[in-house]
Amino acid sequence: MKQNELALPTGAKHSKKRVGRGSGSGHGNTACRGNKGQKSRSGFKMRPGFEGGQNPLTKRLPELRGFNNIFRKEYATLNVARLNFFESDSEVTPQQLLAQGFVKSLKYPIKILGDGELEKALIVKANKFTKSAKDKIEAAGGKAEEI
């Protein structure tokens, strides 16, 4: 079989439907749009989520509506217990957290949360700390520094 002998199977290619080109074409008169109504008019556009005048889903379900705070600050969070991975008396920076895979990227500021226990004295540098996280780091003999 050669490349120039290849052919599409029958019925694989369809010619474009030419509407509004006279009654002899079979697609004249109403141009396959049916009779009257909003959808038959020229320039008709239906907005996404429109359900023909029926109360749309977004209005029927209250949990899909609501308030989105555009000033909300997103954080990459990390629990205190995960910091036990690092050597005692070492400095933990956002770059080290990224290198070890504790955070996916430095796109968001890092916030240390207070879940779990810390057994090592560490100098932790992050953008934010919860009160319990700060207390646990300092109770272990370490230091929590905001950058």
Secondary structure, DSSP 4 states (H G I P E B T S, - for coil): --GGG--PPTTS-------SS-GGGTS-TTTTS-SSSGGGSTT----TT--TTSPPHHHH-GGGS----TTPPP-EEEEGGGGGGSPTT-EE-HHHHHHTTSSS-SSS-EEEE--S---S--EEEESEE-HHHHHHHHHTT-EEEE-
